Amino acid sequence: MRFIRCKRFKGFRGFGFGFGFTFLGLLALLAIVALVTVLAAQQPWNRDFGEDMARLAPILELRAGQTVADIGAGGGELTVRLAKHVGPEGRVYATEMSADRMDRIRRRAEDDGLENVTVLEAHAERTNLPDNCCDAIVIRNVYHHFDDPAAMNTSLLTSLKPGGRLAIIDFSPNRGRTADSPAERDQSSHGVDIETVVKEVTAAGFERQTVETSDDRSFMAVFRKN
């Protein structure tokens, strides 16, 4: 049997790399990158925004003209979907702590021609929303970051109209861990147990409505203000 010697792949030398790759080595590297990309996409915090919006709209009974808040809105991906759903007569509040992220949300709304998005600076212990302003509030993969869940849940209750709904999308800690304290949820364990969320939110005065779980550790819990 004749073995074929792999020639060294020299295409990277012009970019300043001080080492050579074999062609098979390059293929292996590309395979690793592809695998990491696939695994990252499967993490619960990387769920598709469109998929989550499709779940939120019916369960929150979102309608045109309503006012919704997106707490910890990130880059505004969910915000723009909510804004399009409630329409020009509705209103979406998007909150973020970072000035860069706030600007990013504003730019995304402008790029989509949306004039019904209001961006507010977030706070660790309160929503910074007007009292009784919202028909619904959404918190997507942010609850486990709250330093003082009790204070935030009280503020969430105040921000909702009577009968308003709160949806929390988050994920449980990996490998069967538990996260009893807020510091553990945000650091060592990364995530929060659904039982903990239900206990804390109902303690603030909310009524539990529904809880949905998925195989990827993610869950959605919906609560109502009486």
N, C-alpha and C positions, 0 to 999 in steps of 0.2 A: 504494500500500500504506500502510495506516495503522499507525503505531507506537504501542504502548501504553506510556505512561510508568509506571514502577514507583514506587509510593508508598513513602516511607520507612517502615521497620518500627520502630515506636516502643515495642515491648513491653519493651525492655531498659532504657529510661530510668528506670523505677521502681526498678531494681536498682543505680543509681549509675553506669552507664556514661556516659562523657562524649562518646560519638559515636553516630551513627545507622547502622543497617544497612539496606541495601535488602533486599527479600525474596529476590532472587536471590543477594545476597551471603550471606545466612543459609544458603540451600541449599548454596552452595559450601562454606561453613565446615563444615556438617554432613557433606558428602561427604568433605572432607579428614579429619575426625575418624574417620569410618567406615573410610577407607582405612588410616589409621595403625593403627587397632585390628586390622584384618585382617592387616596386615603384621606387627604385633607378635605376633599369635597364631601366625604361621607361623615364628617364630624357634625354633631348636632348643632353647633353654632354656625355652620355653613349651609343650613337649610335654605332652599330656594324661597325668595321673598314672594314670588308669585303664588307658590304653593300655600304659603302661610296666609296670604291675602285671601285666597279662595276659601280657606277654612274660617277666617275671621268674619268675613262679610255676612254669612248667614247666621253664625252663632251669636254675633253681636247685634243682629238685625239692623245693619247699617243701611241708611237710606239717604237719598239726596236731601241736602239742606241741613244735615246734622253737623254737630261740632264734635271733633275727635281729637285726642292728644296722643302723640307718639313720644313716649318718655325714653330718653337716651337714644335718639333717632339715628345715631351713627352718620352715615353718608346720605341719608334721606331716601334710601331705596323704597322703604315701606311707606314713608311719608307721602311720596308722590302718588303711590297707588291709592292710598286713603283719600288724598285730595281729589283725584279723578273720580273716585266712587261717590263722594258726597257732593261733587259738582260745584259750580261757581257760587251757588247760594249757600253752600256749606263752609266750614272752616276747619282747618287742621293746625293744631299747635304742635310744633316739633321742638323738643328741648335737648340741649347738649351743653356740656361744660367747656369744651374746647372751642376757642374762637375760630380756629381753622375749620373745624367740623361745622360750626354754625354757618360760616361763609359757604362751605361746600353745599349745604342743604339749600341755602338761598339760590346759589347758582343752578343747582339741579332743578329747582322749582321754576326758575326763570327760563331755563332751557326747554322745559316742557310747557311753557306758556301758562303756568298756574299762578293765579293771583289770590288764591284762597289759603295760602300757607303763611303762618306767623311763626317765626323762629324766636325762641326764648332761651336765655341762659339757664341751664339746669343748676340744681343745688343738691347736695348730698342728702339732705334730710327733709326736703319739701319739693313740691312740684313746680312752684313759682307760677302756677296757673291761677286765673281768677276763680273765686268761689262759685260753685254751682254752675260751671260754664260748659261742662262736657256731657254729651250723651254716651260717650264711650271713651275709654282710655286703654291704650295698648302698651305693654312693656315686653319687648322682645329681647331675650338673652341678656337682660340687664339686672333683673331682680337679685341675682346672686352677688352682684357688686355692691348692693346697698350696705352702708356701714351701720345704719340705724333703721332696720326694717319697720319697727313700731312707729317711729316718727313719720317715715315716708308713707306708710299705709294710712295713717290718720290724715295726712295731707291729701292723699289720693281720694279718700272718702269725701273730704271737704270740696274737692274740685269737681266731683261728679254731681249731676242733677239727680233728684230723687228718681229712682228707677233706672239710673244709668248703670252701665256694665263695665267691668274691668277684666281685661284678658291678659294673662301672664303666660308667655311662652318662654320656657327655659329648659335646662337639662340637669339630670341627676349626676352626682359625682361618679367617676369611673371606678371599676374594680370593686364595686360593692361598698365603697367608703361612705361614711356619713359626714355631714358638715354641720356641726351643732352651732358654731359661732360664725358671725359674718366674716371674720378674718379667714377662717378655714374655707369658706365658700369661695372667696376671691383668690386664695393663694394655694395652700397645699392640696386641698381636695378638688377645687375648681368645679363648682356646680352646687346645686341645692336640691334637697329631697322634696318631692311633691307633697309629702305629709307635712313637712315644715312650712311650706308655702301656705297650704290650706289653714294650718293652725294659726299662723301669724296674721293672715289677711282676715280671717273670720274674727279674730280677737279684736280687730280694729272696728268691727261693726258690720262687715260685709256678710252677705248671705251667699253660700256656695251654690253655684248653678250646675256646672258640668266640669269633668276632668277627663282629658284624653291623653293617653300615653302611646309612645311609638317604640319600635325596636331599637332605635338609635339613641336611646336614653332621653330623648326630648319629650316634653309634655306641654299641654296647654290647659290651664285652669281658668275658668270664667266665674266671676263673682258679680253680685248685684247689690246696689245701694237701695235700701228700702225707703 
